[in-house]
Amino acid sequence: MTTNTTTTMTTTTTMTTTIEMTMTMMMMMMMMMIMMLLMMVLLLLLLLLLMMMMMMMMMMMMMMMMMIIMMMMIMMMMIMMMIIFKIRI
C-alpha cells in the first residue's frame, strides 16, 4: 500500500515537473520568437532609415551639383558678356 502510494506520488510529481518544463520551454520559445520578430522589425526599420538617408544624401548631392552647374553657367555667361562688351568697347 505504502509503496504504491509513493510510486503514484513520484509519477505525478514527475508528470507535473515535465508539464512545467514543457510550459516553460514553450514560453521560452515564444519569447525567443517574439524577440526574433522584434529584432527583424528593428533591422528592417534601420534599413529603411538608411535607405532614406542615402536617398536624401543623393538628392542633396544632386541639388548641389545642379547649383554648381548653374553657377558655372552664370559665370560663363557673365564672362562672355564681358568679352563681348570689351570687344564692343
Secondary structure, DSSP 4 states (H G I P E B T S, - for coil): -HHHHHHHHHHHHHHHHHHHHHHHHHHHHHHHHHHHHHHHHHHHHHHHHHHHHHHHHHHHHHHHHHHHHHHHHHHHHHHHHHHHHHHH-
